[in-house]
Amino acid sequence: MFEEENAQWGLVHALVLDGKGGARAIARTELDALALQPQESLWLHWDRSHPQTRTWLRHDSGLNEFACDLLLEENTRPRLLPLPEAQMLLFLRGVNLNPGAEPEDMVSVRIFAEAQRVISLRLRPLRASDELLQQLAEGRGPKTASELLLSMAQLLTEKVQALISDLSEVVDAEEEKLEADKRYAPDQGSLQQIRRRAAGLRRFLNPQREIYAQLARNKWSWFAADDADYWNELNNSLTRYLEELELTRERAALVLESEDRRRSERMNRTMYRFGIITCIFLPMSFVTGLLGINVGGIPGSDSPYGFLFASLLVLTLALGQWWLFRRLRWV
């Protein structure tokens, strides 16, 4: 019921975390009079494209104009911006797993966070937020605002790992086929697509890794004691995934280069054979053309053995050329 009512306001979901791993949903109309208990935290997830979202954010959220402008701007990249009073703006990117979308066209989630409140905005559905809802429904979700940020980042990073593994498996399959059959022609379209995807992913994942490192170094007062260790582990995991992504990209490039080299070698061998054949037949064509001109004085024109003599001459010339090419190791 609350979801349908909140959707009219652009509010995807509004949840009060109970501090024990669960949460209760609230209506948009309850926000103004909401009083949180010390162990509770509020998570508001908004649809950025909805006009009511902009209205609430600028007039009822309590955020200053600078923070609202950043949350609502059209184009963003992963970034972390500390704000006064132990607040922060956190912009992250996740793999686009929506139907018909390209995974490297990453989905942006924009977050304002403080001790007991998290406001997140998305333009397109995000699988990570759906999984967080499922965890909270089962009573095993994040307990605090800081843990909510950490859980969101972990789920986003897991989706990156799955995508990179899929890309690596495609390259593995192409390499195995190429090794098993030297005449196999790799799927250049899929390999080129892998390289494009790798470039698109690296564009956002590199700055996102730096954000994790900053969160591990700069501890907010409302973070749990061991949050820095988890952020550092996320930083290490994303670093490893980026290394694997770069390796996959290089392997795809090597397969493409190997195929280009094989094609070039086949073309060179073909042109070389054509060149040898041309070299053999060029003198023979000259001799036969010379003997075929319609003027007087052609040797053997009056002899019954003229044709045999000409044939033996051409054959001798061909054999002599073959012997010369063999001596020169051209064939």
N, C-alpha and C positions, 0 to 999 in steps of 0.2 A: 504494500500500500504506500509506504513512504517513498519507494523508488519511483512510482508513477507520479506522485505529487512533487517530488524533488526534481524530476526530469523537466517539469514545466519551468523551473528556475535555472536550468542548466547544471544542476547539481547531480553528478553521476551517482554518488553515494556520500552519506554523512554518517560517520561512525564514532562512537565514544569507546575507546579502548579501556577495558576494565582493569588493566594492570596484571592480569592473570593469564593472558593469552587469548581472551575472548573479546567480544565487542557487541554493542547494541546499536541498532540503527535509530536515527532521530530524523525528524522532519525539518524542512527548511525554516518553518515558522518557529521552531524551538531554539534557534541559534541565538537570538537576541537575549533571551532570558536564561541561557544555559549556564549553570554553575558546576564546574568540574571539581571532583574530589581530588585530594592530593595525589592519589595513585592513578588517576585517570588522565587520558590524553584524547584530544579531538583530532580526527582526520577528515578533512573535507576534500573530495576529489571532484573537480569541475570540468565541464566541457568548455574549452577555451573559445570555441566558435559561437557559443550561445550569447546573445546580447545581454541577457540577465546576469551572466557571469561577470561581464565587464562592469555592469552597474553595481553589483554587490561588492566587487573587489575594490572599486574606487570610493564607494560611499559607506559601506558597512563593515569592511574587513578590518579597519584600523591600521592598514598599511599606508605608508606615505606614498606620495606621487611617484617618487623615483622607483621604488620597489614595484609599484603597479605597472609602470611603463616597461620595465624589464620583463615582467611576467607576461605581458600582453604583446610584446614586439613580435613581428612576423618571423624573422629569421634569427636563430640562435645557434650557438655551439656549446658543447659541454663546458661549464664553468662553475666556479665556487666564489661567492661574494659574501664576505662577512658583513653583518649589519650591526648597528648599535644594540645594546641591551641583550647580548648573547643570542642574536638572531642571525639567520643566514638565508641566502638564496642559492639554491642548488639546481643546476640544469644538467640533466643526464639524457643519454640516448639509449634506446633499446632496439633490438632487431625487429623489423616489421614483419610480423607473422600473420597479418590480415590476408584474407583470401584475395588472390589476384595481384598481390603486391610483391615488389622485389625486396628481398630481405635486407639488402644493403641500403635501401631507402629508409633509413632508421627513423623510428618514432621518437619524438621529443617529449619528455616529461619535465615540467617546470615546478619547482618546489620552494615554498617558503616554510621555514621551520623555526620553531622556538621550543621552549621547555615542555609545554603541554599542548602544543598545537602544530599541526602540519596541514598546509594548504597545497594541493597539487593540481596542476592543470595539464590536460592533454587535448590534442586535436583529433587524434585517431585512437581507436581502442588499443589498449596495451595489455598483453597477456600477463605481465607480471602483476598488475593490480588485481586481475581476476584471481590469480593464484593466492594473493594475499587475502582476498575476501574469503576464499575457501579455507585457508588456514585459520582465520579468525572464527569462521563458522564452526570449525572443529575444535576450537579452544586451544590451538597450538600456534597462534599467531604472535606477532610482536606485542610486547607489553607496554612499551614506552615510545615516545616520539623518536628518540635516538635509535631505538631498535627497529622502528618502522622504516627509517631511512636506510639502515643497514640491510634490512630484509629486502627492500626494493632494489638496492644496488646488487645484492647477491643474486636475485632472480634475473635481473637484466644481464649479469655476467654469465650466468648459466646458459642463457639463450645464445649468447655469443659463442660459447664453447661448442654447443650442438651444431651451429651453423658451420663453424670452422672445421669440425670433424667431418661433416658431410662434404665440404669442398675437398678436403684431403683424400677422402675415399674415392672421389671421382678421378683425381689425379693418379691415385694408386692403381685403379682399374685400367686407365689408359697406359700406364707404364708396364703393367703386367701383360697386356695384350701386345704391346710393342715388342717386349722381350720374347714372348712366345711365338710371334710371327713377324719376321723382319719386313714382310711385305704389307703389314697392316698399316693403314692410314689413320692416324689419330683424328678424333673429332675436334677439328680446330675451332669450331663455333663454341663448344662447351668450354674448351680451355681458355679461349679469349674472354668468355663471360666470367670465368673464375678470376682471371686477372683484373677485370673491371670491378668485380665484387670486392676483391681484396683491397684495391685502391680506395673504393668507397668506404669500406669498413675502417681502414686505417685512418681515414680523415677524421673520424669522430672518436675512435677508440684510443688514439694516442693522447689527446687532451683529457679524456675521461680517466685514463690511468694516472695522469698527474693529479687529478682531483682526489682520487683515492689516497695518493701519497700525502696530499695536503691535509686531508681529514685524519690521517694517521699521525701526522706531526702536530697539528693544531687542534688541541682538545678543547671543546666547548664545556662550559661549567655543568651543563645538564646531560652530558654524555656519561655513560656508565664507565666504570674503571677499566674494563677490558675492551672497550669499543675500539681503541687505537690498534690493538692487536688484530682485530677482525678486519679493520680497514686496511691495515698493512698486508694481511693475507689476500684481500681482494686485489690490492695493487700487484702483488706477486703473481696471482693467478692471471690477471689481465695481461701482465708482461709476458707470461708464458704463452698465452693464446696469441698475442701479437707476433711473437717469435715463430710460432707454428704457422700463423697466417702468412708471414713473410716467406717462410720455407716453402709453403704450398704454392705461393705465387712464383717463386724462383723455379720450382720443379715444373710447373706448367710452362714456364718460359723455356726451360731446357727441352721439354718434349716437343714444343713447337719449333725450336731451333734445330733439334735433331731431324724432324720431318723436313724442314726446309733444306737442310744439308743433304739429306737423302735424295730429295727431288733434284737438287742442283747436281749431285753426282750422277744421277740417272740421266739427266739432260746432257751433261758433259760427255758421258760415255756414248750416248746416242749421236751427238754431234761429232764425236771423234770417229765413230764408225762411218758416218756419212762422209767425213773428210777423207778417210782412207779409201773408201769406194770411189770417191771423186778423183783422188790422185791416181788410182789404178786405171780408171776408164778415160781420163782426160788424154793421155798419150795415145791410147787405142783409138779414141774418137778422132784425134788429129790425123793419125795414119789413114784410117778409113775415109775420112773426109778428103784428105789429099789425093788418095787413089780414086775417089769418086768424082773428081771434077771432070767436066766434059770438054777436055782439050786433048790435042794430040801429044804423043810421046809418053803416055802413061806406061810404066814398065809392066810387061806381061799382058798387055791388052790383046796382043795377037797370039799369045801362047795358050795352048789348052790347059796348061798347068798354072796359069796366072792366079786363078782363084785359090788353089791349094797353097801357092806360094804366099799370097797375101794372108791367108788364114794362119799359116805357120808363123809368119812374121808377127802377127798380132798376138798369138799364143806365146811365142818366145818373149815378146815384150812384156806381157802380163806376168809370166813366170820370173823374168828378170826383176821386175818391180817388187814382186812378192819376196824374192830372195834378198833384195836390198833393204826392204822395210824390216825384215826379220833381223838382218845384221845391225840395223840402226835401233832395233827393239821398239819400233813403232807399233808392232802387232804381236 
